[in-house]
Amino acid sequence: MKNSLNVGATSTCRIDIDRDRTIEFMGDECRVYSTPNLLYDIEMTCRNLLLEYSDAGEDSVGTRIELDHIGATLEGMWVDIQVTVNEAKGRAVSFDVLVTDPLEKVAMGKHSRFVVDLEQTAGRLKAKSTKVASLPK
Protein backbone atom coordinates (compact mmCIF):
# COMPACT_ATOMS: atom_id res chain seq x y z
CA MET A 1 0.00 0.00 0.00
CA LYS A 2 1.29 3.41 -0.91
CA ASN A 3 2.35 5.77 1.88
CA SER A 4 0.38 8.64 0.32
CA LEU A 5 -2.93 7.65 1.98
CA ASN A 6 -3.56 10.21 4.69
CA VAL A 7 -6.23 10.89 7.28
CA GLY A 8 -8.74 13.22 5.66
CA ALA A 9 -8.65 11.60 2.21
CA THR A 10 -12.22 11.78 0.91
CA SER A 11 -14.27 10.32 -1.91
CA THR A 12 -17.89 10.81 -2.88
CA CYS A 13 -19.93 8.47 -5.06
CA ARG A 14 -23.39 9.21 -6.45
CA ILE A 15 -25.69 6.19 -6.64
CA ASP A 16 -28.99 6.12 -8.52
CA ILE A 17 -31.61 4.22 -6.54
CA ASP A 18 -33.07 1.85 -9.08
CA ARG A 19 -35.62 -0.91 -8.42
CA ASP A 20 -32.91 -3.51 -7.66
CA ARG A 21 -31.61 -1.37 -4.76
CA THR A 22 -35.00 -1.11 -3.04
CA ILE A 23 -37.00 -3.22 -0.63
CA GLU A 24 -39.94 -5.15 -2.02
CA PHE A 25 -41.60 -6.56 1.11
CA MET A 26 -43.78 -3.48 1.73
CA GLY A 27 -45.19 -3.27 -1.81
CA ASP A 28 -44.50 -0.98 -4.75
CA GLU A 29 -45.75 2.18 -3.03
CA CYS A 30 -43.15 1.80 -0.28
CA ARG A 31 -40.05 0.93 -2.33
CA VAL A 32 -37.08 2.60 -0.65
CA TYR A 33 -33.30 2.08 -0.65
CA SER A 34 -32.60 -1.10 1.26
CA THR A 35 -30.11 -1.22 4.11
CA PRO A 36 -28.20 -4.21 2.63
CA ASN A 37 -27.73 -2.31 -0.65
CA LEU A 38 -26.75 0.85 1.21
CA LEU A 39 -24.14 -1.13 3.11
CA TYR A 40 -22.78 -2.67 -0.10
CA ASP A 41 -22.58 0.76 -1.78
CA ILE A 42 -20.70 2.17 1.24
CA GLU A 43 -18.25 -0.73 1.14
CA MET A 44 -17.61 -0.25 -2.58
CA THR A 45 -17.08 3.50 -2.16
CA CYS A 46 -14.48 2.87 0.56
CA ARG A 47 -12.88 0.05 -1.46
CA ASN A 48 -12.62 2.25 -4.55
CA LEU A 49 -10.90 4.99 -2.57
CA LEU A 50 -8.39 2.46 -1.23
CA LEU A 51 -7.73 1.05 -4.70
CA GLU A 52 -6.32 4.46 -5.65
CA TYR A 53 -3.61 3.93 -2.99
CA SER A 54 -3.09 0.18 -3.42
CA ASP A 55 -0.16 -1.52 -5.07
CA ALA A 56 -0.58 -4.13 -7.81
CA GLY A 57 -1.96 -7.37 -6.35
CA GLU A 58 -3.69 -5.66 -3.42
CA ASP A 59 -7.35 -5.15 -2.60
CA SER A 60 -9.27 -4.67 0.63
CA VAL A 61 -11.89 -6.46 2.68
CA GLY A 62 -14.44 -5.05 5.09
CA THR A 63 -13.83 -5.81 8.76
CA ARG A 64 -16.36 -3.67 10.64
CA ILE A 65 -19.43 -1.52 10.02
CA GLU A 66 -21.41 0.78 12.29
CA LEU A 67 -24.37 2.26 10.45
CA ASP A 68 -27.41 4.34 11.32
CA HIS A 69 -29.86 4.25 8.39
CA ILE A 70 -32.12 7.15 9.35
CA GLY A 71 -33.77 8.35 6.13
CA ALA A 72 -35.86 6.70 3.42
CA THR A 73 -34.70 7.29 -0.16
CA LEU A 74 -37.34 6.58 -2.78
CA GLU A 75 -36.84 4.53 -5.94
CA GLY A 76 -35.77 6.94 -8.69
CA MET A 77 -33.85 9.27 -6.36
CA TRP A 78 -30.08 9.31 -5.87
CA VAL A 79 -27.74 9.42 -2.89
CA ASP A 80 -24.26 10.81 -2.39
CA ILE A 81 -22.03 8.56 -0.30
CA GLN A 82 -19.13 10.50 1.19
CA VAL A 83 -16.35 8.54 2.87
CA THR A 84 -13.43 10.09 4.73
CA VAL A 85 -10.38 8.30 6.09
CA ASN A 86 -10.29 8.89 9.85
CA GLU A 87 -7.46 6.49 10.71
CA ALA A 88 -4.82 4.55 8.79
CA LYS A 89 -2.62 2.13 10.73
CA GLY A 90 -0.60 0.08 8.31
CA ARG A 91 -3.06 -1.99 6.30
CA ALA A 92 -6.03 -1.20 8.60
CA VAL A 93 -8.05 1.81 7.44
CA SER A 94 -11.15 3.32 9.06
CA PHE A 95 -13.65 5.68 7.46
CA ASP A 96 -16.35 8.10 8.55
CA VAL A 97 -19.42 7.77 6.32
CA LEU A 98 -22.15 10.27 5.46
CA VAL A 99 -24.98 9.49 3.03
CA THR A 100 -27.43 12.14 1.81
CA ASP A 101 -30.18 12.27 -0.78
CA PRO A 102 -31.43 15.53 -2.32
CA LEU A 103 -33.75 16.14 0.64
CA GLU A 104 -32.14 14.76 3.80
CA LYS A 105 -29.42 12.86 5.59
CA VAL A 106 -29.95 9.16 4.89
CA ALA A 107 -27.22 7.46 6.91
CA MET A 108 -24.07 7.98 8.92
CA GLY A 109 -21.55 5.65 10.39
CA LYS A 110 -18.10 4.15 10.37
CA HIS A 111 -16.52 1.45 8.23
CA SER A 112 -13.20 -0.36 8.59
CA ARG A 113 -11.28 -2.20 5.89
CA PHE A 114 -8.05 -4.16 5.73
CA VAL A 115 -5.75 -4.12 2.70
CA VAL A 116 -4.84 -7.67 1.64
CA ASP A 117 -2.41 -9.29 -0.76
CA LEU A 118 -4.56 -11.16 -3.29
CA GLU A 119 -2.12 -14.03 -3.83
CA GLN A 120 -1.69 -14.69 -0.09
CA THR A 121 -5.44 -14.45 0.46
CA ALA A 122 -6.18 -16.88 -2.38
CA GLY A 123 -3.67 -19.35 -0.89
CA ARG A 124 -5.22 -19.11 2.57
CA LEU A 125 -8.73 -19.60 1.16
CA LYS A 126 -7.62 -22.58 -0.93
CA ALA A 127 -6.16 -24.21 2.20
CA LYS A 128 -9.42 -23.62 4.06
CA SER A 129 -11.42 -25.04 1.15
CA THR A 130 -9.32 -28.21 1.31
CA LYS A 131 -10.07 -28.56 5.02
CA VAL A 132 -13.80 -27.98 4.42
CA ALA A 133 -13.86 -30.68 1.74
CA SER A 134 -12.55 -33.20 4.27
CA LEU A 135 -15.24 -32.45 6.90
CA PRO A 136 -17.88 -35.11 7.45
CA LYS A 137 -21.16 -34.37 5.71
Salt bridges, closest charged atoms under 4 A:
ASP28 OD1 - ARG19 NH2 2.73
ASP28 OD1 - ARG31 NE 3.15
ASP41 OD2 - ARG21 NE 2.83
GLU43 OE1 - HIS111 NE2 3.70
GLU43 OE1 - ARG113 NH1 2.90
ASP55 OD1 - LYS2 NZ 3.55
GLU58 OE2 - ARG91 NH2 3.09
ASP59 OD2 - ARG47 NH2 2.69
GLU66 OE1 - ARG64 NH1 3.49
GLU75 OE1 - ARG19 NH1 3.45
ASP80 OD1 - ARG14 NE 2.85
GLU87 OE2 - LYS89 NZ 3.54
ASP96 OD1 - LYS110 NZ 2.77
